[in-house]
Amino acid sequence: MKNGLRVWLAGVWVTALVTLSPAWAGLPFAVDGQKLPSLADMVERVIPGVVNIATTSHVNLPDHPLFNDPIFRRFFQLPSQGNRQKESRSLGSGVVIDGKQGYVLTNHHVIDKADAISVTLRDGSSLKAKLVGVDKETDVAVIQVAAKGLQAVPLGDSDTLRVGDFVVAMGNPFGLGQTVTSGIVSALGRKGLGIKGYEDFIQTDASINPGNSGGALVDLSGKLVGINTAILSPGGGKGNVGIGFAIPINMANQVMSQLVEHGEVRRGLLGAQAQDLTPELAKAFGMSGGVGAAVTRVVVGSAAYQAGLRPGDVVIEANGRPVRGASDLHNVVGLARVGDTIAMKVIRDRREQTFRVVLANPEAERMPGEKIDPRLKGAIFGIDADDGEQTLVKVVKVTPGTAAWQAGLRDEDRLLSVNRLPVPDFPALAKAVRAEERQMLLNIQRGEEKYFVLVR
């Protein structure tokens, strides 16, 4: 009798706990003759806003004598001799963010190099989509479809997520069609994975597989908290092992707003570099803790320089967000727009100070090569700093096949001198080029190598 009473009381306690818990509010609990706990109601509300994405692209085949052999082409299912392109198809997922405008959020790698994009809705209808904009650095893309009655997935707040929160992943794994998996938030703020330039991933054990990319990660209330992006699989495999990553929706939404407005992300320029603050560095700086980003270089004349930042400063907070390392600072700056002000709390000489940095426009510090000399046509030049923190001119981008490319210039080349004259800025570069009109002697640093290039 006593044992029966204990079991009955335990059942009442568990039932009350499940009923009163906010995470289970409104869900039925398990009792004989009753329905088991289910996420079906939430899934039915959300899944119409999760779409399947199919892309078609054409890949140029390399020129090789074997491609002239009809048996070889037939065996490998290659196109005819006159057609040197092969059609490639891929599948992924997307999330409707704005039903009225038809905006769909997905990953850049889902639609990368696509010649045609189509979106399949829950009811099976297929729509052509146009590309609005992409950001490779965060792996975010926005496409648009013209359709009435699209159902958007409501946005959540990824900043409020905690490790252990229940989440649900929705997408199109392996092209099977809309699929739902569940799990928990395994970790937050995952960085250093080498996946993209700006990393602040949500890690989850909700099953994510190829084709889930661009799909929704939602909380139990059905609000979008992340965009499923990648998995970690031993040995380079493609199967799920319980380690998946999603872009926080707060980050993705910031990027999306710029893509919709400009078709690209217009990042502001800080003009400083930083590294993680190790316990050893913290001790050397006279700090008790080892959390922050130590400024290692500040470009003379840059936004950071004008605001007062200097090498040796330790940034501990940016715009109210704690800075635990260089990647945190990198993310805050990388998601801000040109002209935005970032308030930075800094430890300098064991004292806390606040600096307000107005991010500069990188385009204002770039110069097309043809404006300097026709032999430099096709290159875009910018301003950088050498190891001594003095400015110099570098190649931001050079278009293959142009005069600058044929002259030997490549992306990220740094011009140490031109015609044996230093080139700290654009006027100095133009003056150095005019100093010897018949030829141009460039002293270039490419990576760790330094050498001369002669342009006649």
DRENDO-1510 file (C-alpha; in Angstrom, 1 decimal, always signed):
<recs>
REC; n; res; u; v; w
REC; 1; MET; +0.0; +0.0; +0.0 .
REC; 2; LYS; +2.8; +2.4; +0.9 .
REC; 3; ASN; +4.6; +1.6; -2.3 .
REC; 4; GLY; +1.5; +2.2; -4.3 .
REC; 5; LEU; +1.0; +5.5; -2.6 .
REC; 6; ARG; +4.6; +6.5; -3.3 .
REC; 7; VAL; +4.2; +5.7; -7.0 .
REC; 8; TRP; +0.9; +7.6; -7.1 .
REC; 9; LEU; +2.5; +10.7; -5.5 .
REC; 10; ALA; +5.5; +10.5; -7.8 .
REC; 11; GLY; +3.1; +10.4; -10.8 .
REC; 12; VAL; +1.2; +13.5; -9.5 .
REC; 13; TRP; +4.5; +15.3; -8.9 .
REC; 14; VAL; +5.8; +14.6; -12.5 .
REC; 15; THR; +2.5; +15.5; -14.0 .
REC; 16; ALA; +2.4; +18.8; -12.2 .
REC; 17; LEU; +6.0; +19.5; -13.1 .
REC; 18; VAL; +5.4; +18.8; -16.8 .
REC; 19; THR; +2.1; +20.8; -16.8 .
REC; 20; LEU; +3.5; +23.9; -15.1 .
REC; 21; SER; +6.9; +24.0; -16.9 .
REC; 22; PRO; +6.9; +26.9; -19.4 .
REC; 23; ALA; +8.7; +24.7; -22.0 .
REC; 24; TRP; +5.7; +22.3; -22.0 .
REC; 25; ALA; +2.9; +24.8; -21.7 .
REC; 26; GLY; +0.0; +23.9; -23.9 .
REC; 27; LEU; +1.3; +20.4; -24.7 .
REC; 28; PRO; -0.5; +17.3; -23.6 .
REC; 29; PHE; +1.2; +15.1; -21.1 .
REC; 30; ALA; +1.6; +11.3; -21.0 .
REC; 31; VAL; -1.3; +9.6; -19.2 .
REC; 32; ASP; -3.1; +6.3; -19.9 .
REC; 33; GLY; -5.6; +6.9; -22.7 .
REC; 34; GLN; -4.2; +10.4; -23.4 .
REC; 35; LYS; -2.0; +11.6; -26.3 .
REC; 36; LEU; +1.8; +11.5; -25.8 .
REC; 37; PRO; +3.7; +14.8; -25.7 .
REC; 38; SER; +4.0; +16.1; -29.3 .
REC; 39; LEU; +5.5; +19.0; -31.3 .
REC; 40; ALA; +3.0; +18.4; -34.1 .
REC; 41; ASP; +0.9; +21.5; -33.5 .
REC; 42; MET; +4.0; +23.8; -33.6 .
REC; 43; VAL; +5.5; +22.0; -36.6 .
REC; 44; GLU; +2.2; +22.4; -38.5 .
REC; 45; ARG; +2.3; +26.1; -37.9 .
REC; 46; VAL; +5.9; +26.6; -38.9 .
REC; 47; ILE; +6.8; +24.1; -41.7 .
REC; 48; PRO; +4.8; +25.9; -44.5 .
REC; 49; GLY; +7.4; +28.7; -44.1 .
REC; 50; VAL; +10.3; +26.3; -44.7 .
REC; 51; VAL; +10.9; +25.7; -48.4 .
REC; 52; ASN; +13.0; +23.4; -50.6 .
REC; 53; ILE; +15.5; +25.0; -52.9 .
REC; 54; ALA; +16.9; +23.5; -56.1 .
REC; 55; THR; +19.6; +25.1; -58.3 .
REC; 56; THR; +21.0; +24.4; -61.7 .
REC; 57; SER; +24.4; +25.5; -62.8 .
REC; 58; HIS; +26.7; +24.9; -65.7 .
REC; 59; VAL; +30.3; +24.0; -65.2 .
REC; 60; ASN; +33.0; +24.6; -67.9 .
REC; 61; LEU; +34.9; +21.4; -68.6 .
REC; 62; PRO; +38.6; +21.5; -69.0 .
REC; 63; ASP; +40.1; +21.1; -72.5 .
REC; 64; HIS; +41.7; +17.7; -72.7 .
REC; 65; PRO; +42.3; +15.3; -75.7 .
REC; 66; LEU; +40.3; +12.6; -74.0 .
REC; 67; PHE; +37.2; +14.7; -74.3 .
REC; 68; ASN; +37.5; +14.3; -78.1 .
REC; 69; ASP; +37.0; +10.5; -77.7 .
REC; 70; PRO; +33.3; +9.6; -78.1 .
REC; 71; ILE; +33.7; +6.4; -76.1 .
REC; 72; PHE; +35.2; +8.3; -73.2 .
REC; 73; ARG; +32.4; +11.0; -73.3 .
REC; 74; ARG; +29.7; +8.3; -73.4 .
REC; 75; PHE; +31.2; +6.3; -70.6 .
REC; 76; PHE; +31.5; +9.3; -68.2 .
REC; 77; GLN; +28.2; +10.9; -69.5 .
REC; 78; LEU; +29.9; +14.0; -70.7 .
REC; 79; PRO; +28.3; +16.4; -73.2 .
REC; 80; SER; +29.0; +16.4; -76.9 .
REC; 81; GLN; +32.3; +17.8; -78.3 .
REC; 82; GLY; +30.7; +21.1; -79.3 .
REC; 83; ASN; +29.4; +21.6; -75.7 .
REC; 84; ARG; +32.1; +22.1; -73.2 .
REC; 85; GLN; +29.7; +22.6; -70.3 .
REC; 86; LYS; +28.2; +20.1; -67.9 .
REC; 87; GLU; +24.9; +20.8; -66.0 .
REC; 88; SER; +25.1; +20.5; -62.3 .
REC; 89; ARG; +22.2; +20.3; -59.9 .
REC; 90; SER; +22.0; +20.7; -56.1 .
REC; 91; LEU; +19.4; +20.8; -53.4 .
REC; 92; GLY; +19.0; +22.8; -50.1 .
REC; 93; SER; +16.5; +24.6; -47.9 .
REC; 94; GLY; +15.3; +28.1; -47.2 .
REC; 95; VAL; +13.1; +30.0; -44.8 .
REC; 96; VAL; +10.4; +32.5; -45.7 .
REC; 97; ILE; +11.2; +35.7; -43.7 .
REC; 98; ASP; +8.8; +38.1; -45.4 .
REC; 99; GLY; +5.7; +36.6; -46.9 .
REC; 100; LYS; +4.4; +39.8; -48.5 .
REC; 101; GLN; +7.7; +40.6; -50.3 .
REC; 102; GLY; +8.6; +36.9; -50.9 .
REC; 103; TYR; +12.0; +37.1; -49.3 .
REC; 104; VAL; +13.6; +33.7; -48.5 .
REC; 105; LEU; +16.7; +33.4; -46.3 .
REC; 106; THR; +19.2; +30.6; -47.1 .
REC; 107; ASN; +22.9; +29.9; -47.2 .
REC; 108; HIS; +25.2; +31.3; -49.8 .
REC; 109; HIS; +26.7; +27.9; -50.5 .
REC; 110; VAL; +23.2; +26.6; -51.4 .
REC; 111; ILE; +22.8; +28.9; -54.3 .
REC; 112; ASP; +26.5; +29.6; -55.1 .
REC; 113; LYS; +27.2; +29.8; -58.9 .
REC; 114; ALA; +23.6; +28.9; -59.7 .
REC; 115; ASP; +22.2; +29.8; -63.1 .
REC; 116; ALA; +18.7; +29.1; -62.1 .
REC; 117; ILE; +17.0; +28.8; -58.7 .
REC; 118; SER; +13.6; +27.3; -58.0 .
REC; 119; VAL; +11.7; +27.1; -54.7 .
REC; 120; THR; +9.2; +24.3; -53.8 .
REC; 121; LEU; +6.6; +25.1; -51.3 .
REC; 122; ARG; +4.8; +22.9; -48.8 .
REC; 123; ASP; +1.9; +22.3; -51.2 .
REC; 124; GLY; +4.3; +21.0; -53.9 .
REC; 125; SER; +4.1; +24.1; -56.1 .
REC; 126; SER; +7.4; +25.2; -57.7 .
REC; 127; LEU; +8.4; +28.9; -58.2 .
REC; 128; LYS; +11.3; +30.6; -60.0 .
REC; 129; ALA; +13.4; +32.7; -57.6 .
REC; 130; LYS; +15.7; +35.6; -58.2 .
REC; 131; LEU; +18.8; +36.4; -56.3 .
REC; 132; VAL; +18.6; +39.5; -54.1 .
REC; 133; GLY; +22.1; +39.3; -52.6 .
REC; 134; VAL; +24.8; +37.1; -51.0 .
REC; 135; ASP; +27.4; +37.5; -48.3 .
REC; 136; LYS; +30.1; +34.9; -48.5 .
REC; 137; GLU; +31.7; +35.9; -45.2 .
REC; 138; THR; +28.7; +34.8; -43.2 .
REC; 139; ASP; +27.3; +32.3; -45.7 .
REC; 140; VAL; +24.0; +34.1; -45.9 .
REC; 141; ALA; +21.9; +34.7; -49.0 .
REC; 142; VAL; +18.5; +36.2; -49.8 .
REC; 143; ILE; +16.3; +35.1; -52.7 .
REC; 144; GLN; +12.9; +36.3; -53.7 .
REC; 145; VAL; +9.8; +34.6; -55.1 .
REC; 146; ALA; +6.6; +36.1; -56.5 .
REC; 147; ALA; +3.8; +34.4; -54.8 .
REC; 148; LYS; +0.7; +35.3; -52.8 .
REC; 149; GLY; -0.1; +33.8; -49.4 .
REC; 150; LEU; +3.4; +32.9; -48.4 .
REC; 151; GLN; +3.7; +32.1; -44.7 .
REC; 152; ALA; +6.7; +33.6; -42.9 .
REC; 153; VAL; +8.4; +32.0; -39.9 .
REC; 154; PRO; +8.4; +34.4; -37.0 .
REC; 155; LEU; +11.8; +35.5; -35.8 .
REC; 156; GLY; +13.1; +34.7; -32.3 .
REC; 157; ASP; +16.0; +36.2; -30.4 .
REC; 158; SER; +19.1; +34.0; -30.6 .
REC; 159; ASP; +20.8; +36.1; -27.9 .
REC; 160; THR; +18.4; +34.6; -25.3 .
REC; 161; LEU; +19.3; +31.0; -26.2 .
REC; 162; ARG; +20.9; +28.9; -23.5 .
REC; 163; VAL; +22.7; +25.6; -23.6 .
REC; 164; GLY; +20.2; +22.9; -23.0 .
REC; 165; ASP; +17.3; +24.6; -24.7 .
REC; 166; PHE; +15.2; +22.4; -26.9 .
REC; 167; VAL; +15.3; +23.2; -30.7 .
REC; 168; VAL; +13.9; +21.7; -33.9 .
REC; 169; ALA; +15.6; +21.6; -37.3 .
REC; 170; MET; +13.5; +21.7; -40.4 .
REC; 171; GLY; +14.8; +21.3; -44.0 .
REC; 172; ASN; +15.2; +19.0; -47.0 .
REC; 173; PRO; +18.0; +16.5; -46.1 .
REC; 174; PHE; +19.3; +14.4; -49.0 .
REC; 175; GLY; +16.5; +15.8; -51.2 .
REC; 176; LEU; +13.9; +13.6; -49.3 .
REC; 177; GLY; +11.5; +16.5; -48.8 .
REC; 178; GLN; +10.5; +18.5; -45.7 .
REC; 179; THR; +11.9; +16.7; -42.7 .
REC; 180; VAL; +11.8; +17.6; -39.0 .
REC; 181; THR; +14.3; +16.6; -36.3 .
REC; 182; SER; +14.7; +17.6; -32.7 .
REC; 183; GLY; +17.5; +18.1; -30.2 .
REC; 184; ILE; +19.0; +20.6; -27.8 .
REC; 185; VAL; +21.4; +23.5; -28.0 .
REC; 186; SER; +24.7; +21.8; -27.3 .
REC; 187; ALA; +26.9; +24.9; -27.3 .
REC; 188; LEU; +26.8; +28.6; -28.2 .
REC; 189; GLY; +29.3; +31.0; -29.7 .
REC; 190; ARG; +31.3; +28.3; -31.6 .
REC; 191; LYS; +34.2; +29.8; -33.5 .
REC; 192; GLY; +37.5; +28.9; -35.1 .
REC; 193; LEU; +35.9; +26.1; -37.2 .
REC; 194; GLY; +37.3; +27.6; -40.5 .
REC; 195; ILE; +33.8; +27.4; -42.0 .
REC; 196; LYS; +33.3; +31.1; -42.7 .
REC; 197; GLY; +34.9; +34.5; -42.0 .
REC; 198; TYR; +32.4; +35.5; -39.3 .
REC; 199; GLU; +31.6; +32.6; -36.9 .
REC; 200; ASP; +29.4; +32.6; -33.9 .
REC; 201; PHE; +27.6; +29.3; -34.5 .
REC; 202; ILE; +24.9; +27.6; -32.5 .
REC; 203; GLN; +25.8; +24.0; -32.0 .
REC; 204; THR; +23.0; +21.5; -31.9 .
REC; 205; ASP; +22.5; +17.7; -31.8 .
REC; 206; ALA; +19.3; +18.0; -33.8 .
REC; 207; SER; +20.0; +15.9; -36.9 .
REC; 208; ILE; +21.3; +18.1; -39.7 .
REC; 209; ASN; +22.4; +16.5; -43.0 .
REC; 210; PRO; +23.3; +17.6; -46.6 .
REC; 211; GLY; +20.3; +19.4; -47.9 .
REC; 212; ASN; +19.3; +20.8; -44.5 .
REC; 213; SER; +21.6; +23.8; -45.3 .
REC; 214; GLY; +19.6; +27.0; -45.3 .
REC; 215; GLY; +16.7; +25.4; -43.3 .
REC; 216; ALA; +15.2; +26.6; -40.0 .
REC; 217; LEU; +16.3; +26.0; -36.5 .
REC; 218; VAL; +13.3; +26.9; -34.3 .
REC; 219; ASP; +12.6; +26.9; -30.6 .
REC; 220; LEU; +9.6; +25.1; -29.0 .
REC; 221; SER; +7.3; +28.1; -29.6 .
REC; 222; GLY; +8.0; +27.9; -33.3 .
REC; 223; LYS; +10.2; +31.0; -33.5 .
REC; 224; LEU; +13.3; +31.0; -35.8 .
REC; 225; VAL; +16.5; +31.1; -33.8 .
REC; 226; GLY; +19.0; +29.9; -36.4 .
REC; 227; ILE; +19.8; +29.0; -40.1 .
REC; 228; ASN; +21.2; +25.5; -40.4 .
REC; 229; THR; +24.5; +25.7; -42.1 .
REC; 230; ALA; +27.1; +22.9; -41.5 .
REC; 231; ILE; +27.9; +19.6; -39.8 .
REC; 232; LEU; +31.1; +18.2; -38.3 .
REC; 233; SER; +31.7; +14.7; -39.5 .
REC; 234; PRO; +34.8; +12.6; -38.8 .
REC; 235; GLY; +37.0; +11.6; -41.8 .
REC; 236; GLY; +35.2; +14.1; -44.1 .
REC; 237; GLY; +32.1; +12.0; -44.2 .
REC; 238; LYS; +28.6; +13.5; -45.0 .
REC; 239; GLY; +26.6; +11.8; -42.3 .
REC; 240; ASN; +25.3; +13.3; -39.1 .
REC; 241; VAL; +27.0; +12.4; -35.9 .
REC; 242; GLY; +25.2; +14.8; -33.6 .
REC; 243; ILE; +27.3; +17.9; -34.2 .
REC; 244; GLY; +25.5; +20.5; -36.4 .
REC; 245; PHE; +25.9; +24.3; -36.6 .
REC; 246; ALA; +23.5; +27.1; -37.3 .
REC; 247; ILE; +23.9; +30.8; -37.9 .
REC; 248; PRO; +22.2; +32.7; -35.1 .
REC; 249; ILE; +19.2; +34.5; -36.5 .
REC; 250; ASN; +20.2; +37.8; -35.0 .
REC; 251; MET; +23.4; +37.7; -37.1 .
REC; 252; ALA; +21.6; +36.5; -40.2 .
REC; 253; ASN; +18.9; +39.1; -39.9 .
REC; 254; GLN; +21.5; +41.9; -39.7 .
REC; 255; VAL; +23.1; +40.6; -42.9 .
REC; 256; MET; +19.8; +40.2; -44.6 .
REC; 257; SER; +18.7; +43.8; -44.0 .
REC; 258; GLN; +21.8; +45.0; -45.8 .
REC; 259; LEU; +21.3; +42.5; -48.7 .
REC; 260; VAL; +17.7; +43.6; -49.2 .
REC; 261; GLU; +18.7; +47.3; -49.1 .
REC; 262; HIS; +22.0; +47.2; -51.0 .
REC; 263; GLY; +22.3; +43.8; -52.6 .
REC; 264; GLU; +25.5; +43.4; -50.6 .
REC; 265; VAL; +26.9; +43.9; -47.1 .
REC; 266; ARG; +28.7; +47.3; -46.8 .
REC; 267; ARG; +31.0; +46.7; -43.9 .
REC; 268; GLY; +32.8; +49.5; -42.1 .
REC; 269; LEU; +36.5; +49.6; -41.8 .
REC; 270; LEU; +38.1; +49.6; -38.3 .
REC; 271; GLY; +41.8; +49.8; -39.3 .
REC; 272; ALA; +43.1; +47.6; -36.4 .
REC; 273; GLN; +44.1; +44.1; -35.7 .
REC; 274; ALA; +43.8; +42.1; -32.5 .
REC; 275; GLN; +44.6; +38.7; -31.0 .
REC; 276; ASP; +43.2; +36.7; -28.1 .
REC; 277; LEU; +44.3; +37.8; -24.7 .
REC; 278; THR; +46.1; +34.8; -23.1 .
REC; 279; PRO; +46.7; +34.5; -19.4 .
REC; 280; GLU; +50.4; +35.2; -20.0 .
REC; 281; LEU; +49.6; +38.4; -21.9 .
REC; 282; ALA; +47.1; +39.5; -19.3 .
REC; 283; LYS; +49.7; +39.1; -16.6 .
REC; 284; ALA; +52.2; +41.2; -18.7 .
REC; 285; PHE; +49.5; +43.9; -19.1 .
REC; 286; GLY; +48.9; +43.9; -15.4 .
REC; 287; MET; +45.4; +42.4; -15.7 .
REC; 288; SER; +43.9; +39.9; -13.3 .
REC; 289; GLY; +41.8; +38.1; -16.0 .
REC; 290; GLY; +42.6; +36.7; -19.3 .
REC; 291; VAL; +39.5; +37.6; -21.3 .
REC; 292; GLY; +39.6; +40.2; -24.1 .
REC; 293; ALA; +41.2; +41.1; -27.4 .
REC; 294; ALA; +44.7; +42.6; -27.4 .
REC; 295; VAL; +45.2; +45.2; -30.1 .
REC; 296; THR; +48.3; +44.3; -32.0 .
REC; 297; ARG; +48.3; +46.9; -34.9 .
REC; 298; VAL; +46.5; +50.2; -35.7 .
REC; 299; VAL; +46.8; +51.6; -39.1 .
REC; 300; VAL; +47.9; +55.3; -39.0 .
REC; 301; GLY; +45.0; +57.6; -40.0 .
REC; 302; SER; +42.4; +54.8; -39.8 .
REC; 303; ALA; +39.1; +55.0; -37.9 .
REC; 304; ALA; +40.7; +53.2; -34.9 .
REC; 305; TYR; +43.7; +55.5; -34.9 .
REC; 306; GLN; +41.5; +58.6; -35.1 .
REC; 307; ALA; +39.4; +57.3; -32.2 .
REC; 308; GLY; +42.5; +56.9; -30.0 .
REC; 309; LEU; +43.1; +53.1; -30.1 .
REC; 310; ARG; +46.7; +52.1; -29.9 .
REC; 311; PRO; +48.7; +48.8; -29.9 .
REC; 312; GLY; +48.6; +47.2; -26.4 .
REC; 313; ASP; +45.1; +48.2; -25.7 .
REC; 314; VAL; +42.9; +45.4; -24.5 .
REC; 315; VAL; +39.2; +45.5; -25.7 .
REC; 316; ILE; +36.9; +43.9; -23.2 .
REC; 317; GLU; +33.5; +45.1; -24.5 .
REC; 318; ALA; +32.1; +46.4; -27.8 .
REC; 319; ASN; +28.7; +48.0; -28.1 .
REC; 320; GLY; +27.7; +46.5; -24.7 .
REC; 321; ARG; +28.7; +42.9; -25.7 .
REC; 322; PRO; +31.5; +41.2; -23.9 .
REC; 323; VAL; +34.6; +40.6; -25.9 .
REC; 324; ARG; +36.1; +37.3; -24.9 .
REC; 325; GLY; +38.6; +37.2; -27.8 .
REC; 326; ALA; +39.6; +38.6; -31.2 .
REC; 327; SER; +36.8; +36.7; -33.0 .
REC; 328; ASP; +34.2; +38.5; -30.8 .
REC; 329; LEU; +35.6; +41.9; -31.8 .
REC; 330; HIS; +35.8; +40.7; -35.4 .
REC; 331; ASN; +32.1; +39.8; -35.4 .
REC; 332; VAL; +30.9; +43.0; -33.9 .
REC; 333; VAL; +32.9; +45.1; -36.4 .
REC; 334; GLY; +32.1; +42.8; -39.4 .
REC; 335; LEU; +28.3; +43.1; -38.8 .
REC; 336; ALA; +28.3; +46.9; -38.4 .
REC; 337; ARG; +27.7; +49.3; -41.3 .
REC; 338; VAL; +29.8; +52.1; -42.7 .
REC; 339; GLY; +29.4; +55.1; -40.4 .
REC; 340; ASP; +28.2; +53.1; -37.4 .
REC; 341; THR; +29.7; +54.0; -34.1 .
REC; 342; ILE; +31.2; +51.2; -31.9 .
REC; 343; ALA; +31.7; +52.0; -28.3 .
REC; 344; MET; +34.7; +50.0; -27.0 .
REC; 345; LYS; +35.7; +49.5; -23.4 .
REC; 346; VAL; +39.4; +49.2; -23.2 .
REC; 347; ILE; +42.0; +48.4; -20.6 .
REC; 348; ARG; +45.1; +50.6; -21.0 .
REC; 349; ASP; +47.8; +50.9; -18.3 .
REC; 350; ARG; +45.5; +49.0; -15.9 .
REC; 351; ARG; +42.7; +51.6; -16.3 .
REC; 352; GLU; +39.4; +51.2; -18.1 .
REC; 353; GLN; +38.7; +53.7; -20.8 .
REC; 354; THR; +35.9; +54.0; -23.4 .
REC; 355; PHE; +36.6; +54.9; -27.1 .
REC; 356; ARG; +34.0; +55.6; -29.7 .
REC; 357; VAL; +35.0; +54.4; -33.2 .
REC; 358; VAL; +33.1; +55.6; -36.3 .
REC; 359; LEU; +33.7; +52.9; -38.9 .
REC; 360; ALA; +35.2; +54.2; -42.2 .
REC; 361; ASN; +34.1; +53.5; -45.7 .
REC; 362; PRO; +36.5; +51.0; -47.4 .
REC; 363; GLU; +35.5; +52.3; -50.8 .
REC; 364; ALA; +36.7; +55.8; -49.9 .
REC; 365; GLU; +40.2; +54.3; -49.4 .
REC; 366; ARG; +40.4; +52.5; -52.7 .
REC; 367; MET; +41.7; +53.7; -56.1 .
REC; 368; PRO; +41.2; +52.1; -59.6 .
REC; 369; GLY; +44.6; +51.5; -61.1 .
REC; 370; GLU; +43.7; +53.1; -64.5 .
REC; 371; LYS; +43.4; +56.5; -62.6 .
REC; 372; ILE; +47.1; +56.2; -61.8 .
REC; 373; ASP; +48.5; +54.6; -65.0 .
REC; 374; PRO; +47.1; +52.6; -67.9 .
REC; 375; ARG; +49.6; +49.8; -67.1 .
REC; 376; LEU; +47.8; +49.3; -63.8 .
REC; 377; LYS; +44.3; +49.0; -65.3 .
REC; 378; GLY; +42.3; +46.2; -63.8 .
REC; 379; ALA; +43.7; +46.5; -60.3 .
REC; 380; ILE; +42.0; +48.1; -57.3 .
REC; 381; PHE; +44.4; +49.6; -54.8 .
REC; 382; GLY; +43.9; +50.2; -51.1 .
REC; 383; ILE; +45.8; +51.4; -48.0 .
REC; 384; ASP; +47.4; +49.0; -45.6 .
REC; 385; ALA; +50.1; +49.2; -42.9 .
REC; 386; ASP; +53.5; +47.6; -42.7 .
REC; 387; ASP; +54.9; +46.0; -39.6 .
REC; 388; GLY; +56.1; +49.4; -38.4 .
REC; 389; GLU; +52.6; +50.7; -38.6 .
REC; 390; GLN; +53.4; +53.0; -41.5 .
REC; 391; THR; +50.9; +53.0; -44.3 .
REC; 392; LEU; +51.6; +51.6; -47.8 .
REC; 393; VAL; +49.6; +50.8; -50.9 .
REC; 394; LYS; +48.3; +47.3; -51.5 .
REC; 395; VAL; +46.4; +45.5; -54.3 .
REC; 396; VAL; +42.9; +44.8; -53.0 .
REC; 397; LYS; +41.8; +43.0; -56.2 .
REC; 398; VAL; +43.0; +42.5; -59.7 .
REC; 399; THR; +41.0; +41.1; -62.6 .
REC; 400; PRO; +42.6; +38.2; -64.5 .
REC; 401; GLY; +43.7; +39.1; -68.0 .
REC; 402; THR; +43.9; +42.8; -67.5 .
REC; 403; ALA; +47.0; +45.0; -67.9 .
REC; 404; ALA; +47.7; +44.9; -64.1 .
REC; 405; TRP; +47.4; +41.1; -64.1 .
REC; 406; GLN; +49.7; +40.7; -67.1 .
REC; 407; ALA; +52.2; +43.0; -65.3 .
REC; 408; GLY; +52.3; +40.4; -62.5 .
REC; 409; LEU; +50.1; +42.0; -59.8 .
REC; 410; ARG; +47.9; +39.7; -57.7 .
REC; 411; ASP; +45.3; +40.1; -54.9 .
REC; 412; GLU; +46.8; +41.2; -51.6 .
REC; 413; ASP; +50.2; +42.2; -53.1 .
REC; 414; ARG; +51.8; +45.0; -51.0 .
REC; 415; LEU; +53.8; +47.7; -52.8 .
REC; 416; LEU; +56.9; +48.3; -50.8 .
REC; 417; SER; +58.3; +50.8; -53.4 .
REC; 418; VAL; +57.8; +51.9; -57.0 .
REC; 419; ASN; +60.8; +53.0; -59.0 .
REC; 420; ARG; +62.7; +52.8; -55.7 .
REC; 421; LEU; +60.4; +55.4; -54.1 .
REC; 422; PRO; +58.2; +54.6; -51.0 .
REC; 423; VAL; +54.4; +54.6; -51.7 .
REC; 424; PRO; +52.6; +55.2; -48.4 .
REC; 425; ASP; +49.5; +56.6; -50.2 .
REC; 426; PHE; +47.9; +57.1; -53.6 .
REC; 427; PRO; +49.6; +60.5; -54.4 .
REC; 428; ALA; +53.0; +59.0; -53.6 .
REC; 429; LEU; +52.2; +56.0; -55.9 .
REC; 430; ALA; +51.2; +58.4; -58.8 .
REC; 431; LYS; +54.4; +60.4; -58.3 .
REC; 432; ALA; +56.6; +57.3; -58.2 .
REC; 433; VAL; +55.0; +56.0; -61.5 .
REC; 434; ARG; +55.7; +59.4; -63.2 .
REC; 435; ALA; +59.3; +59.4; -62.0 .
REC; 436; GLU; +60.2; +56.9; -64.7 .
REC; 437; GLU; +57.7; +56.8; -67.5 .
REC; 438; ARG; +59.5; +54.2; -69.7 .
REC; 439; GLN; +59.3; +51.5; -67.0 .
REC; 440; MET; +57.9; +50.7; -63.7 .
REC; 441; LEU; +60.0; +48.9; -61.1 .
REC; 442; LEU; +57.7; +47.4; -58.4 .
REC; 443; ASN; +59.1; +46.0; -55.1 .
REC; 444; ILE; +56.3; +43.7; -54.0 .
REC; 445; GLN; +55.6; +41.7; -50.9 .
REC; 446; ARG; +53.4; +38.6; -51.5 .
REC; 447; GLY; +52.9; +36.6; -48.4 .
REC; 448; GLU; +56.4; +36.2; -46.8 .
REC; 449; GLU; +58.2; +36.7; -50.1 .
REC; 450; LYS; +59.6; +40.0; -51.5 .
REC; 451; TYR; +60.7; +40.5; -55.0 .
REC; 452; PHE; +60.9; +43.0; -57.9 .
REC; 453; VAL; +58.6; +43.2; -60.9 .
REC; 454; LEU; +59.6; +45.2; -64.0 .
REC; 455; VAL; +56.7; +46.7; -66.1 .
REC; 456; ARG; +57.7; +48.3; -69.4 .
</recs>
